């Protein structure tokens, strides 16, 4: 696994122990910010994004994680794919365009919060529904 973007989210992902416990090895970290290059996160030295292609090939990386801004995510995806990555986990808040044969999973934290919020609203309506004898959908539409 290669992580591109080592800001707050990328830094947290690099140190996440759940990857290793499930057999995923974070092989490389990349960023374009000069202050990040050469720093060490979770025992891995952050490399410049320009090294991505050679490192992906050397380390036989097939999965990339994008933890960049929306503005740079598409370019990063293209660079990952050109380097040979065939699966991408995208945390950037943008839908990426990738060719066939490349698997992509979008993680949108705002959508996840909306889902939880919906469930919270539903829980709040269900007790009212029981008190009035209607379904939660009927109560919510009143």
C-alpha angles and dihedrals in degrees: 000000000000121000118207114199119035101197118121096305096040090048091052092047091050090057096042108123093200092079095060093042088058095046101264117131119202099222100176146009123208137188139158097217109106092216091058098048112102095014118125123234120181089346094307123112114231111237130200115264089242088071092057099100096049095043093047089054095043093048095039091234114182100167125061129189118207114208098160135113118285090251095064101031098092092050090048091050091052091049091049091050093046088053091054104265110147102182128049132189106201121201094167113109094244136086110245127216112223133168124255113280093042116103116212132185120194118212109195109180092192091057090049089053090049090054091051090047090053090053091048091052090048091052090051092051097045095069089050089049092055091050094052097037097241134112118263089250091054092047092047092052095051 
